[in-house]
Amino acid sequence: MIDLIYKTLFEDERYKFILEGLLNTLLMSLLACIIGTLIGIVISLVKDNYKRNKKGKIANLLCTLYVNLIRGTPVVLQLMIIYYVIFKSVDINILFVGIIAFGLNSGAYVSEIIRAGIDSIDKGQMEAGRSLGLSYMQTMRYIIMPQALKNILPPLANEFITLIKETSVAGYIGIMDLTKASDIIASRTYDYFFPLLFIAIIYLILTLGLSKLVNLMERKLQNA
Protein backbone atom coordinates (compact mmCIF):
# COMPACT_ATOMS: atom_id res chain seq x y z
CA MET A 1 0.00 0.00 0.00
CA ILE A 2 2.73 2.47 1.00
CA ASP A 3 4.72 1.55 -2.11
CA LEU A 4 1.71 2.25 -4.32
CA ILE A 5 1.05 5.59 -2.64
CA TYR A 6 4.72 6.54 -3.04
CA LYS A 7 4.69 5.45 -6.67
CA THR A 8 1.50 7.40 -7.36
CA LEU A 9 2.36 10.65 -5.60
CA PHE A 10 6.05 11.05 -4.91
CA GLU A 11 8.00 9.10 -7.49
CA ASP A 12 9.24 11.54 -10.14
CA GLU A 13 7.38 14.26 -8.17
CA ARG A 14 4.02 13.22 -9.64
CA TYR A 15 2.17 15.13 -6.93
CA LYS A 16 3.02 18.27 -8.93
CA PHE A 17 0.49 17.20 -11.56
CA ILE A 18 -2.17 17.09 -8.86
CA LEU A 19 -1.17 20.49 -7.46
CA GLU A 20 -1.27 22.05 -10.92
CA GLY A 21 -4.59 20.39 -11.64
CA LEU A 22 -6.04 21.61 -8.34
CA LEU A 23 -4.91 25.18 -9.01
CA ASN A 24 -6.35 25.16 -12.53
CA THR A 25 -9.61 23.62 -11.34
CA LEU A 26 -10.11 26.26 -8.64
CA LEU A 27 -9.03 29.09 -10.95
CA MET A 28 -11.38 28.00 -13.74
CA SER A 29 -14.26 27.53 -11.33
CA LEU A 30 -13.81 30.88 -9.59
CA LEU A 31 -13.34 32.99 -12.73
CA ALA A 32 -16.08 31.12 -14.58
CA CYS A 33 -18.43 31.79 -11.66
CA ILE A 34 -17.58 35.50 -11.78
CA ILE A 35 -18.17 35.63 -15.55
CA GLY A 36 -21.35 33.60 -15.16
CA THR A 37 -22.61 35.95 -12.46
CA LEU A 38 -22.06 39.02 -14.64
CA ILE A 39 -23.81 37.35 -17.58
CA GLY A 40 -26.58 36.12 -15.31
CA ILE A 41 -27.25 39.61 -13.92
CA VAL A 42 -27.56 41.09 -17.41
CA ILE A 43 -29.85 38.32 -18.69
CA SER A 44 -32.08 38.32 -15.61
CA LEU A 45 -32.53 42.12 -15.81
CA VAL A 46 -33.31 41.99 -19.53
CA LYS A 47 -35.91 39.27 -19.03
CA ASP A 48 -37.40 40.92 -15.95
CA ASN A 49 -37.61 44.30 -17.68
CA TYR A 50 -39.45 42.71 -20.60
CA LYS A 51 -41.77 40.87 -18.23
CA ARG A 52 -42.68 44.01 -16.27
CA ASN A 53 -42.46 46.76 -18.89
CA LYS A 54 -42.62 44.88 -22.23
CA LYS A 55 -39.39 46.59 -23.28
CA GLY A 56 -36.49 44.97 -25.15
CA LYS A 57 -38.36 42.24 -27.00
CA ILE A 58 -35.45 41.30 -29.27
CA ALA A 59 -32.98 41.30 -26.36
CA ASN A 60 -35.34 39.11 -24.38
CA LEU A 61 -35.64 36.65 -27.28
CA LEU A 62 -31.85 36.48 -27.63
CA CYS A 63 -31.42 35.90 -23.88
CA THR A 64 -34.09 33.19 -23.88
CA LEU A 65 -32.42 31.50 -26.86
CA TYR A 66 -29.04 31.64 -25.12
CA VAL A 67 -30.38 30.16 -21.88
CA ASN A 68 -32.26 27.37 -23.67
CA LEU A 69 -29.28 26.56 -25.89
CA ILE A 70 -26.79 26.40 -23.02
CA ARG A 71 -29.06 24.48 -20.66
CA GLY A 72 -30.12 22.09 -23.40
CA THR A 73 -26.64 20.94 -24.47
CA PRO A 74 -23.82 19.18 -22.56
CA VAL A 75 -21.07 21.38 -21.16
CA VAL A 76 -18.38 19.16 -22.71
CA LEU A 77 -19.91 19.79 -26.15
CA GLN A 78 -19.89 23.54 -25.56
CA LEU A 79 -16.27 23.34 -24.42
CA MET A 80 -15.20 21.48 -27.55
CA ILE A 81 -17.13 23.79 -29.90
CA ILE A 82 -15.56 26.87 -28.33
CA TYR A 83 -12.05 25.40 -28.53
CA TYR A 84 -12.11 23.47 -31.82
CA VAL A 85 -14.45 25.77 -33.77
CA ILE A 86 -14.56 29.31 -32.36
CA PHE A 87 -10.91 29.56 -31.26
CA LYS A 88 -9.58 27.09 -33.84
CA SER A 89 -7.31 29.56 -35.61
CA VAL A 90 -6.57 31.78 -32.61
CA ASP A 91 -3.38 31.54 -30.55
CA ILE A 92 -4.90 31.62 -27.08
CA ASN A 93 -4.11 30.19 -23.66
CA ILE A 94 -6.06 26.96 -23.33
CA LEU A 95 -6.94 27.72 -19.71
CA PHE A 96 -8.58 30.95 -20.84
CA VAL A 97 -10.71 28.94 -23.28
CA GLY A 98 -11.89 26.78 -20.39
CA ILE A 99 -12.74 29.82 -18.27
CA ILE A 100 -14.77 31.35 -21.12
CA ALA A 101 -16.58 28.08 -21.87
CA PHE A 102 -17.52 27.34 -18.27
CA GLY A 103 -18.37 31.00 -17.69
CA LEU A 104 -20.80 31.01 -20.60
CA ASN A 105 -22.32 27.78 -19.36
CA SER A 106 -22.64 29.10 -15.83
CA GLY A 107 -24.25 32.34 -17.02
CA ALA A 108 -27.37 30.52 -18.21
CA TYR A 109 -27.90 28.85 -14.85
CA VAL A 110 -27.00 31.91 -12.79
CA SER A 111 -29.52 33.98 -14.75
CA GLU A 112 -32.28 31.65 -13.58
CA ILE A 113 -31.00 31.84 -10.00
CA ILE A 114 -31.06 35.63 -10.04
CA ARG A 115 -34.42 35.75 -11.83
CA ALA A 116 -35.91 33.48 -9.16
CA GLY A 117 -34.43 35.73 -6.46
CA ILE A 118 -35.99 38.81 -8.05
CA ASP A 119 -39.36 37.06 -8.42
CA SER A 120 -39.29 36.16 -4.71
CA ILE A 121 -39.62 39.86 -3.81
CA ASP A 122 -43.16 41.18 -3.52
CA LYS A 123 -44.30 43.05 -6.64
CA GLY A 124 -45.38 45.93 -4.47
CA GLN A 125 -41.72 46.77 -3.85
CA MET A 126 -41.21 47.63 -7.51
CA GLU A 127 -44.44 49.61 -7.63
CA ALA A 128 -43.43 51.53 -4.51
CA GLY A 129 -40.05 52.41 -6.00
CA ARG A 130 -41.54 53.58 -9.28
CA SER A 131 -44.16 55.65 -7.43
CA LEU A 132 -41.30 57.48 -5.69
CA GLY A 133 -39.97 58.55 -9.07
CA LEU A 134 -37.17 55.98 -9.35
CA SER A 135 -36.41 54.44 -12.73
CA TYR A 136 -36.60 50.69 -13.27
CA MET A 137 -32.82 50.28 -12.87
CA GLN A 138 -32.72 52.51 -9.77
CA THR A 139 -35.53 50.52 -8.18
CA MET A 140 -33.72 47.26 -8.94
CA ARG A 141 -30.44 48.60 -7.57
CA TYR A 142 -31.64 50.22 -4.37
CA ILE A 143 -34.76 48.25 -3.43
CA ILE A 144 -35.17 44.87 -5.17
CA MET A 145 -31.64 43.49 -5.44
CA PRO A 146 -30.58 44.17 -1.82
CA GLN A 147 -33.59 42.15 -0.66
CA ALA A 148 -33.19 39.44 -3.30
CA LEU A 149 -29.52 38.97 -2.40
CA LYS A 150 -30.47 36.87 0.61
CA ASN A 151 -32.21 34.37 -1.66
CA ILE A 152 -29.58 34.52 -4.41
CA LEU A 153 -26.32 33.97 -2.51
CA PRO A 154 -26.82 30.35 -1.31
CA PRO A 155 -27.76 28.90 -4.74
CA LEU A 156 -25.01 31.01 -6.31
CA ALA A 157 -22.51 29.40 -3.94
CA ASN A 158 -23.91 26.00 -4.92
CA GLU A 159 -23.33 26.93 -8.56
CA PHE A 160 -19.65 27.42 -7.73
CA ILE A 161 -19.57 23.92 -6.22
CA THR A 162 -21.22 22.56 -9.36
CA LEU A 163 -18.61 24.31 -11.51
CA ILE A 164 -15.80 22.62 -9.61
CA LYS A 165 -17.24 19.24 -10.59
CA GLU A 166 -18.08 20.30 -14.15
CA THR A 167 -14.50 21.36 -14.85
CA SER A 168 -13.56 17.68 -14.69
CA VAL A 169 -14.24 17.56 -18.46
CA ALA A 170 -11.66 20.28 -19.18
CA GLY A 171 -9.13 17.57 -20.01
CA TYR A 172 -11.00 16.93 -23.27
CA ILE A 173 -9.20 19.95 -24.75
CA GLY A 174 -5.95 19.33 -22.90
CA ILE A 175 -6.35 21.53 -19.81
CA MET A 176 -4.48 20.20 -16.80
CA ASP A 177 -7.32 19.86 -14.29
CA LEU A 178 -7.57 17.33 -11.47
CA THR A 179 -9.04 14.58 -13.62
CA LYS A 180 -6.44 15.11 -16.33
CA ALA A 181 -3.73 14.91 -13.66
CA SER A 182 -5.00 11.47 -12.61
CA ASP A 183 -4.94 10.32 -16.25
CA ILE A 184 -1.32 11.42 -16.67
CA ILE A 185 -0.22 9.73 -13.45
CA ALA A 186 -2.11 6.55 -14.35
CA SER A 187 -0.51 6.44 -17.78
CA ARG A 188 2.93 6.46 -16.13
CA THR A 189 2.22 4.05 -13.28
CA TYR A 190 -0.10 1.73 -15.24
CA ASP A 191 -2.44 1.84 -12.27
CA TYR A 192 -5.72 3.77 -12.33
CA PHE A 193 -7.07 2.92 -8.90
CA PHE A 194 -4.89 5.09 -6.67
CA PRO A 195 -4.71 8.17 -8.94
CA LEU A 196 -8.50 8.18 -9.35
CA LEU A 197 -8.97 7.53 -5.63
CA PHE A 198 -6.79 10.50 -4.65
CA ILE A 199 -8.58 12.79 -7.09
CA ALA A 200 -11.97 11.61 -5.87
CA ILE A 201 -10.93 12.37 -2.28
CA ILE A 202 -9.79 15.87 -3.27
CA TYR A 203 -13.10 16.58 -5.04
CA LEU A 204 -14.97 15.23 -2.04
CA ILE A 205 -13.05 17.44 0.39
CA LEU A 206 -13.61 20.50 -1.79
CA THR A 207 -17.33 19.97 -2.32
CA LEU A 208 -18.14 18.90 1.24
CA GLY A 209 -16.11 21.77 2.69
CA LEU A 210 -17.79 24.33 0.46
CA SER A 211 -21.21 22.79 1.14
CA LYS A 212 -20.63 23.30 4.87
CA LEU A 213 -19.79 26.95 4.22
CA VAL A 214 -22.95 27.34 2.12
CA ASN A 215 -25.08 25.85 4.89
CA LEU A 216 -23.45 28.23 7.38
CA MET A 217 -24.15 31.15 5.03
CA GLU A 218 -27.80 30.13 4.70
CA ARG A 219 -28.26 30.01 8.47
CA LYS A 220 -26.65 33.43 8.93
CA LEU A 221 -28.77 34.96 6.16
CA GLN A 222 -31.95 33.49 7.64
CA ASN A 223 -31.11 35.00 11.02
CA ALA A 224 -30.14 38.37 9.55
C-alpha positions as CSV (number, residue, x, y, z in Angstrom):
1,M,0.0,0.0,0.0
2,I,2.7,2.5,1.0
3,D,4.7,1.6,-2.1
4,L,1.7,2.2,-4.3
5,I,1.1,5.6,-2.6
6,Y,4.7,6.5,-3.0
7,K,4.7,5.5,-6.7
8,T,1.5,7.4,-7.4
9,L,2.4,10.6,-5.6
10,F,6.0,11.0,-4.9
11,E,8.0,9.1,-7.5
12,D,9.2,11.5,-10.1
13,E,7.4,14.3,-8.2
14,R,4.0,13.2,-9.6
15,Y,2.2,15.1,-6.9
16,K,3.0,18.3,-8.9
17,F,0.5,17.2,-11.6
18,I,-2.2,17.1,-8.9
19,L,-1.2,20.5,-7.5
20,E,-1.3,22.0,-10.9
21,G,-4.6,20.4,-11.6
22,L,-6.0,21.6,-8.3
23,L,-4.9,25.2,-9.0
24,N,-6.3,25.2,-12.5
25,T,-9.6,23.6,-11.3
26,L,-10.1,26.3,-8.6
27,L,-9.0,29.1,-11.0
28,M,-11.4,28.0,-13.7
29,S,-14.3,27.5,-11.3
30,L,-13.8,30.9,-9.6
31,L,-13.3,33.0,-12.7
32,A,-16.1,31.1,-14.6
33,C,-18.4,31.8,-11.7
34,I,-17.6,35.5,-11.8
35,I,-18.2,35.6,-15.5
36,G,-21.4,33.6,-15.2
37,T,-22.6,36.0,-12.5
38,L,-22.1,39.0,-14.6
39,I,-23.8,37.4,-17.6
40,G,-26.6,36.1,-15.3
41,I,-27.2,39.6,-13.9
42,V,-27.6,41.1,-17.4
43,I,-29.8,38.3,-18.7
44,S,-32.1,38.3,-15.6
45,L,-32.5,42.1,-15.8
46,V,-33.3,42.0,-19.5
47,K,-35.9,39.3,-19.0
48,D,-37.4,40.9,-15.9
49,N,-37.6,44.3,-17.7
50,Y,-39.5,42.7,-20.6
51,K,-41.8,40.9,-18.2
52,R,-42.7,44.0,-16.3
53,N,-42.5,46.8,-18.9
54,K,-42.6,44.9,-22.2
55,K,-39.4,46.6,-23.3
56,G,-36.5,45.0,-25.2
57,K,-38.4,42.2,-27.0
58,I,-35.4,41.3,-29.3
59,A,-33.0,41.3,-26.4
60,N,-35.3,39.1,-24.4
61,L,-35.6,36.6,-27.3
62,L,-31.8,36.5,-27.6
63,C,-31.4,35.9,-23.9
64,T,-34.1,33.2,-23.9
65,L,-32.4,31.5,-26.9
66,Y,-29.0,31.6,-25.1
67,V,-30.4,30.2,-21.9
68,N,-32.3,27.4,-23.7
69,L,-29.3,26.6,-25.9
70,I,-26.8,26.4,-23.0
71,R,-29.1,24.5,-20.7
72,G,-30.1,22.1,-23.4
73,T,-26.6,20.9,-24.5
74,P,-23.8,19.2,-22.6
75,V,-21.1,21.4,-21.2
76,V,-18.4,19.2,-22.7
77,L,-19.9,19.8,-26.2
78,Q,-19.9,23.5,-25.6
79,L,-16.3,23.3,-24.4
80,M,-15.2,21.5,-27.5
81,I,-17.1,23.8,-29.9
82,I,-15.6,26.9,-28.3
83,Y,-12.1,25.4,-28.5
84,Y,-12.1,23.5,-31.8
85,V,-14.4,25.8,-33.8
86,I,-14.6,29.3,-32.4
87,F,-10.9,29.6,-31.3
88,K,-9.6,27.1,-33.8
89,S,-7.3,29.6,-35.6
90,V,-6.6,31.8,-32.6
91,D,-3.4,31.5,-30.6
92,I,-4.9,31.6,-27.1
93,N,-4.1,30.2,-23.7
94,I,-6.1,27.0,-23.3
95,L,-6.9,27.7,-19.7
96,F,-8.6,31.0,-20.8
97,V,-10.7,28.9,-23.3
98,G,-11.9,26.8,-20.4
99,I,-12.7,29.8,-18.3
100,I,-14.8,31.3,-21.1
101,A,-16.6,28.1,-21.9
102,F,-17.5,27.3,-18.3
103,G,-18.4,31.0,-17.7
104,L,-20.8,31.0,-20.6
105,N,-22.3,27.8,-19.4
106,S,-22.6,29.1,-15.8
107,G,-24.3,32.3,-17.0
108,A,-27.4,30.5,-18.2
109,Y,-27.9,28.9,-14.8
110,V,-27.0,31.9,-12.8
111,S,-29.5,34.0,-14.7
112,E,-32.3,31.7,-13.6
113,I,-31.0,31.8,-10.0
114,I,-31.1,35.6,-10.0
115,R,-34.4,35.7,-11.8
116,A,-35.9,33.5,-9.2
117,G,-34.4,35.7,-6.5
118,I,-36.0,38.8,-8.1
119,D,-39.4,37.1,-8.4
120,S,-39.3,36.2,-4.7
121,I,-39.6,39.9,-3.8
122,D,-43.2,41.2,-3.5
123,K,-44.3,43.1,-6.6
124,G,-45.4,45.9,-4.5
125,Q,-41.7,46.8,-3.8
126,M,-41.2,47.6,-7.5
127,E,-44.4,49.6,-7.6
128,A,-43.4,51.5,-4.5
129,G,-40.1,52.4,-6.0
130,R,-41.5,53.6,-9.3
131,S,-44.2,55.7,-7.4
132,L,-41.3,57.5,-5.7
133,G,-40.0,58.5,-9.1
134,L,-37.2,56.0,-9.3
135,S,-36.4,54.4,-12.7
136,Y,-36.6,50.7,-13.3
137,M,-32.8,50.3,-12.9
138,Q,-32.7,52.5,-9.8
139,T,-35.5,50.5,-8.2
140,M,-33.7,47.3,-8.9
141,R,-30.4,48.6,-7.6
142,Y,-31.6,50.2,-4.4
143,I,-34.8,48.3,-3.4
144,I,-35.2,44.9,-5.2
145,M,-31.6,43.5,-5.4
146,P,-30.6,44.2,-1.8
147,Q,-33.6,42.2,-0.7
148,A,-33.2,39.4,-3.3
149,L,-29.5,39.0,-2.4
150,K,-30.5,36.9,0.6
151,N,-32.2,34.4,-1.7
152,I,-29.6,34.5,-4.4
153,L,-26.3,34.0,-2.5
154,P,-26.8,30.3,-1.3
155,P,-27.8,28.9,-4.7
156,L,-25.0,31.0,-6.3
157,A,-22.5,29.4,-3.9
158,N,-23.9,26.0,-4.9
159,E,-23.3,26.9,-8.6
160,F,-19.6,27.4,-7.7
161,I,-19.6,23.9,-6.2
162,T,-21.2,22.6,-9.4
163,L,-18.6,24.3,-11.5
164,I,-15.8,22.6,-9.6
165,K,-17.2,19.2,-10.6
166,E,-18.1,20.3,-14.1
167,T,-14.5,21.4,-14.9
168,S,-13.6,17.7,-14.7
169,V,-14.2,17.6,-18.5
170,A,-11.7,20.3,-19.2
171,G,-9.1,17.6,-20.0
172,Y,-11.0,16.9,-23.3
173,I,-9.2,19.9,-24.8
174,G,-5.9,19.3,-22.9
175,I,-6.3,21.5,-19.8
176,M,-4.5,20.2,-16.8
177,D,-7.3,19.9,-14.3
178,L,-7.6,17.3,-11.5
179,T,-9.0,14.6,-13.6
180,K,-6.4,15.1,-16.3
181,A,-3.7,14.9,-13.7
182,S,-5.0,11.5,-12.6
183,D,-4.9,10.3,-16.3
184,I,-1.3,11.4,-16.7
185,I,-0.2,9.7,-13.5
186,A,-2.1,6.5,-14.3
187,S,-0.5,6.4,-17.8
188,R,2.9,6.5,-16.1
189,T,2.2,4.1,-13.3
190,Y,-0.1,1.7,-15.2
191,D,-2.4,1.8,-12.3
192,Y,-5.7,3.8,-12.3
193,F,-7.1,2.9,-8.9
194,F,-4.9,5.1,-6.7
195,P,-4.7,8.2,-8.9
196,L,-8.5,8.2,-9.3
197,L,-9.0,7.5,-5.6
198,F,-6.8,10.5,-4.7
199,I,-8.6,12.8,-7.1
200,A,-12.0,11.6,-5.9
201,I,-10.9,12.4,-2.3
202,I,-9.8,15.9,-3.3
203,Y,-13.1,16.6,-5.0
204,L,-15.0,15.2,-2.0
205,I,-13.1,17.4,0.4
206,L,-13.6,20.5,-1.8
207,T,-17.3,20.0,-2.3
208,L,-18.1,18.9,1.2
209,G,-16.1,21.8,2.7
210,L,-17.8,24.3,0.5
211,S,-21.2,22.8,1.1
212,K,-20.6,23.3,4.9
213,L,-19.8,27.0,4.2
214,V,-22.9,27.3,2.1
215,N,-25.1,25.9,4.9
216,L,-23.5,28.2,7.4
217,M,-24.1,31.1,5.0
218,E,-27.8,30.1,4.7
219,R,-28.3,30.0,8.5
220,K,-26.7,33.4,8.9
221,L,-28.8,35.0,6.2
222,Q,-31.9,33.5,7.6
223,N,-31.1,35.0,11.0
224,A,-30.1,38.4,9.6
